[in-house]
Amino acid sequence: MSNASWGRVITAMVTPFTADGQVNYGVAEELAAHLVEHGSDGLVLCGTTGESPTLNWEEENELFKVVKQAVGGKAKIIAGTGSNSTSEAIAATQEAAKLGLDASLQVVPYYNKPPQAGIEQHFRAIAAAAPDLPMMLYNIPGRTGQNMTPETIARLAEVENIVAVKEASGNLDEACAIRTLTPDTFAIYSGEDSLTLPMLTVGGMGVVSVASHLVGKEMQGMIEAFVTGKTSLAVEIQLKLYPLFKILFCTTNPIPIKAALRLQGWQVGSLRSPLCDLPLELETKLARVLENLALI
């Protein structure tokens, strides 16, 4: 299973809500189309940025359907169907496969902290249950409480439909080790916007991004500059975007990106509890960064 067609910039899309807290499927369609027109090669739906912990399976499946209808064929649609229950992840992933989505994103099981053997068994079981659906692993120890080691990732990369990892440990040594231990066909995506360029230098393919809601074309430009040998231009873009990367993670994601989209005029709504809106002090700082980049 080839991963090269997934592209370089994959946006982890927010889930828009109405004023009364329901999923706003109409805005989701509009936002998906906008993202694909502005630099996104693919979209992750119902990931952490999409507030997956507070979405139910029915809402998630409806989001998959409406976004597929909006941009299917123009961009890869990756379903966030991970869970800390293997049986739940299998059921959700099989549903995504039936809908004809392009791939699934599978997070390391959170809270129950399985050892490496348990993590490996979990992902192998999901891959076996949906053999025709490519899978991207998702390592984010800051959220899950457990780091998936490069050695575990390397063993999982031997599974035919496990073709990529979103590496969000923040540790470039880990990225180096993964690249050393896996075949070139296994794609490594940065899980942190600010580390996209450093990850490219150790064999990364691209980024699963939050900032690409706002600067997708610029991020494409940075990666293109790097891969074509224009490294000084890539560094210039990285440093220009760095204040945006930092402010978008000034508090728990996706609180700042939803605030930024609202500042741009997007009707993405608020956040579902227990997440809450961005404090005014931080929103003022965010607005200043957006103004400096001519994003509002």
C-alpha positions as CSV (number, residue, x, y, z in Angstrom):
1,M,0.0,0.0,0.0
2,S,1.6,3.3,-1.1
3,N,1.5,6.3,1.1
4,A,3.1,8.8,-1.3
5,S,-0.3,9.9,-2.6
6,W,-1.3,11.2,0.9
7,G,0.6,14.4,0.2
8,R,2.6,16.7,2.5
9,V,0.0,18.8,4.3
10,I,-2.8,17.1,6.1
11,T,-5.1,19.3,8.1
12,A,-6.5,18.0,11.4
13,M,-9.9,19.7,10.9
14,V,-11.9,21.3,13.6
15,T,-15.5,20.2,14.1
16,P,-17.8,23.2,13.7
17,F,-20.8,23.5,16.2
18,T,-24.0,25.5,16.1
19,A,-24.9,28.0,18.8
20,D,-26.7,25.2,20.7
21,G,-23.7,22.8,20.5
22,Q,-24.8,20.6,17.7
23,V,-22.4,19.6,14.9
24,N,-22.7,22.1,12.1
25,Y,-22.4,19.9,9.1
26,G,-23.0,22.7,6.6
27,V,-20.0,24.7,7.9
28,A,-18.0,21.5,8.0
29,E,-18.6,21.0,4.3
30,E,-17.6,24.6,3.5
31,L,-14.5,24.5,5.7
32,A,-13.4,21.2,4.1
33,A,-13.7,22.6,0.6
34,H,-11.9,25.8,1.7
35,L,-9.0,23.8,3.2
36,V,-8.6,21.7,0.1
37,E,-8.5,24.9,-2.0
38,H,-5.9,26.4,0.3
39,G,-3.1,23.9,0.5
40,S,-4.5,20.8,2.2
41,D,-3.7,17.5,0.5
42,G,-5.8,15.6,3.0
43,L,-8.1,16.1,6.1
44,V,-8.1,14.2,9.4
45,L,-11.7,14.2,10.7
46,C,-12.6,13.5,14.3
47,G,-9.1,13.6,15.6
48,T,-8.1,15.5,18.8
49,T,-8.5,18.8,16.9
50,G,-12.0,17.7,15.9
51,E,-12.9,17.2,19.6
52,S,-13.3,13.5,19.1
53,P,-13.7,12.8,22.9
54,T,-17.0,14.6,22.9
55,L,-18.4,13.4,19.6
56,N,-20.6,10.3,19.4
57,W,-20.2,7.7,16.7
58,E,-23.4,8.9,14.9
59,E,-22.0,12.4,14.6
60,E,-18.6,11.1,13.5
61,N,-20.1,8.9,10.8
62,E,-22.3,11.8,9.5
63,L,-19.2,14.1,9.4
64,F,-17.3,11.4,7.4
65,K,-20.2,11.2,4.9
66,V,-20.7,15.0,4.4
67,V,-17.0,15.8,4.0
68,K,-16.5,12.9,1.6
69,Q,-19.4,14.3,-0.4
70,A,-17.8,17.7,-0.3
71,V,-14.2,16.9,-1.2
72,G,-13.9,13.2,-1.9
73,G,-11.6,12.6,-4.8
74,K,-9.9,16.0,-4.3
75,A,-8.2,15.2,-1.0
76,K,-7.5,12.2,1.2
77,I,-10.1,11.8,4.0
78,I,-8.6,10.2,7.1
79,A,-11.0,9.1,9.8
80,G,-10.0,9.5,13.4
81,T,-11.4,6.1,14.6
82,G,-8.9,5.4,17.4
83,S,-10.0,4.5,20.9
84,N,-8.5,3.1,24.1
85,S,-10.8,0.1,23.6
86,T,-9.6,-2.2,20.8
87,S,-13.1,-3.5,20.1
88,E,-14.5,0.1,19.8
89,A,-11.6,1.1,17.5
90,I,-12.2,-1.9,15.3
91,A,-16.0,-1.2,15.0
92,A,-15.4,2.4,14.2
93,T,-12.7,1.6,11.6
94,Q,-14.8,-1.0,9.9
95,E,-17.6,1.6,9.5
96,A,-15.1,4.1,8.0
97,A,-14.0,1.4,5.6
98,K,-17.6,0.8,4.5
99,L,-17.9,4.5,3.8
100,G,-15.0,4.4,1.3
101,L,-12.7,6.7,3.2
102,D,-9.0,6.8,2.4
103,A,-7.4,5.9,5.7
104,S,-7.8,5.8,9.4
105,L,-5.8,7.6,12.2
106,Q,-5.2,5.4,15.2
107,V,-4.1,7.0,18.4
108,V,-2.1,5.1,21.1
109,P,-4.6,3.9,23.7
110,Y,-5.0,6.6,26.3
111,Y,-5.4,6.5,30.1
112,N,-5.2,2.7,30.4
113,K,-1.4,2.8,29.5
114,P,-0.9,-0.5,27.8
115,P,2.7,-1.8,27.6
116,Q,4.4,-1.9,24.2
117,A,3.2,-5.5,23.6
118,G,-0.4,-4.3,24.3
119,I,0.0,-1.3,22.0
120,E,1.3,-3.5,19.2
121,Q,-1.5,-6.1,19.6
122,H,-4.1,-3.3,19.6
123,F,-2.9,-1.8,16.3
124,R,-2.4,-5.2,14.7
125,A,-6.0,-6.2,15.6
126,I,-7.4,-3.0,14.0
127,A,-5.3,-3.4,10.9
128,A,-6.4,-7.1,10.5
129,A,-10.1,-6.1,11.0
130,A,-10.0,-3.5,8.1
131,P,-7.3,-4.9,5.8
132,D,-8.1,-2.7,2.8
133,L,-8.0,0.6,4.8
134,P,-4.5,2.1,5.1
135,M,-3.7,3.2,8.7
136,M,-1.7,6.0,10.2
137,L,-0.4,5.4,13.7
138,Y,-0.6,8.4,16.1
139,N,2.0,8.8,18.9
140,I,1.2,11.6,21.3
141,P,2.5,10.7,24.7
142,G,1.6,14.1,26.2
143,R,-2.1,13.2,25.6
144,T,-2.1,9.4,26.0
145,G,0.3,9.0,28.9
146,Q,2.3,6.3,27.0
147,N,5.0,6.7,24.4
148,M,5.1,4.2,21.5
149,T,8.7,3.4,21.0
150,P,10.4,3.4,17.6
151,E,11.0,-0.3,17.9
152,T,7.2,-0.9,18.3
153,I,6.5,1.4,15.3
154,A,9.1,-0.5,13.2
155,R,7.4,-3.8,14.0
156,L,4.0,-2.4,13.1
157,A,5.4,-0.9,9.8
158,E,5.8,-4.5,8.7
159,V,2.0,-4.8,8.6
160,E,0.9,-4.2,5.0
161,N,-1.8,-1.6,5.7
162,I,0.0,0.3,8.4
163,V,1.8,2.8,6.2
164,A,2.4,6.0,8.3
165,V,2.9,7.5,11.7
166,K,1.9,10.9,13.0
167,E,4.8,11.5,15.4
168,A,3.9,14.0,18.1
169,S,6.3,13.1,20.9
170,G,8.2,16.3,20.2
171,N,11.4,14.2,20.2
172,L,13.6,14.4,17.1
173,D,15.7,11.5,18.3
174,E,12.6,9.4,18.1
175,A,11.9,10.5,14.6
176,C,15.5,9.7,13.6
177,A,15.1,6.2,15.1
178,I,11.8,5.6,13.4
179,R,13.3,6.6,10.0
180,T,16.4,4.4,10.6
181,L,14.2,1.4,11.6
182,T,11.5,1.6,8.9
183,P,11.5,1.3,5.1
184,D,11.4,4.4,3.0
185,T,7.8,3.6,2.0
186,F,6.7,4.2,5.6
187,A,5.7,7.8,5.9
188,I,6.6,9.9,9.0
189,Y,4.4,13.0,9.5
190,S,5.2,15.6,12.1
191,G,2.4,15.9,14.6
192,E,3.5,19.4,15.6
193,D,3.5,22.4,13.3
194,S,6.7,24.0,14.7
195,L,8.7,20.8,14.2
196,T,7.6,20.2,10.5
197,L,10.9,21.5,9.1
198,P,13.2,19.8,11.6
199,M,11.3,16.5,10.9
200,L,11.9,16.9,7.2
201,T,15.6,17.0,7.8
202,V,15.5,13.5,9.4
203,G,13.3,11.9,6.7
204,G,9.8,13.2,7.5
205,M,7.2,13.4,4.7
206,G,5.1,16.3,5.9
207,V,2.8,17.3,8.6
208,V,-0.6,16.6,10.2
209,S,-1.3,20.3,10.9
210,V,-3.5,22.6,12.9
211,A,-1.9,25.8,11.5
212,S,-2.8,24.8,7.9
213,H,-6.4,25.9,8.7
214,L,-4.9,29.4,8.2
215,V,-1.6,29.0,6.3
216,G,-1.9,25.7,4.3
217,K,-0.3,27.2,1.1
218,E,2.6,28.7,3.1
219,M,3.3,25.3,4.7
220,Q,3.2,23.7,1.3
221,G,5.7,26.3,0.1
222,M,8.0,25.6,3.1
223,I,8.0,21.9,2.4
224,E,8.4,22.4,-1.4
225,A,11.4,24.7,-0.7
226,F,13.0,22.1,1.5
227,V,12.6,19.2,-0.9
228,T,13.9,21.2,-3.8
229,G,17.0,22.3,-2.0
230,K,16.0,25.9,-1.2
231,T,16.7,25.4,2.5
232,S,17.3,29.1,3.3
233,L,13.8,29.8,1.9
234,A,12.3,27.0,3.9
235,V,13.9,28.4,7.1
236,E,12.6,31.8,6.3
237,I,9.1,30.5,6.0
238,Q,9.4,28.5,9.2
239,L,10.6,31.5,11.2
240,K,7.9,33.7,9.7
241,L,5.2,31.2,10.7
242,Y,6.8,30.3,14.1
243,P,4.8,32.9,16.1
244,L,1.6,31.5,14.7
245,F,2.7,27.9,15.5
246,K,3.3,28.9,19.1
247,I,0.2,31.0,19.7
248,L,-2.0,28.2,18.4
249,F,-0.7,26.0,21.2
250,C,-0.8,28.7,24.0
251,T,-3.5,26.5,25.6
252,T,-5.1,23.2,24.9
253,N,-5.7,22.5,21.2
254,P,-8.3,23.1,19.5
255,I,-9.2,26.1,21.7
256,P,-6.9,28.7,19.9
257,I,-7.5,27.5,16.4
258,K,-11.3,27.7,16.8
259,A,-10.8,31.3,18.2
260,A,-8.6,32.1,15.2
261,L,-11.2,30.8,12.7
262,R,-13.9,32.8,14.5
263,L,-11.7,35.9,14.2
264,Q,-11.6,35.2,10.4
265,G,-15.3,35.1,10.3
266,W,-15.9,31.3,10.3
267,Q,-19.0,30.1,12.1
268,V,-17.3,27.2,13.8
269,G,-19.0,27.8,17.1
270,S,-17.6,27.2,20.6
271,L,-16.2,24.1,22.1
272,R,-17.9,21.2,23.9
273,S,-17.3,21.0,27.6
274,P,-14.9,20.3,29.3
275,L,-13.0,22.5,26.8
276,C,-13.8,26.2,27.1
277,D,-13.2,29.3,25.0
278,L,-9.9,31.2,24.9
279,P,-9.5,33.8,27.6
280,L,-9.7,37.4,26.3
281,E,-6.0,38.1,27.2
282,L,-4.8,35.2,25.0
283,E,-7.4,36.1,22.2
284,T,-5.8,39.6,22.1
285,K,-2.4,38.1,21.6
286,L,-3.7,35.7,19.0
287,A,-5.4,38.5,17.1
288,R,-2.1,40.4,17.1
289,V,-0.2,37.5,15.5
290,L,-3.0,37.0,12.9
291,E,-2.8,40.7,12.1
292,N,1.0,40.6,11.7
293,L,0.6,37.7,9.2
294,A,-2.3,39.5,7.4
295,L,-4.6,36.6,8.3
296,I,-7.3,39.0,9.6
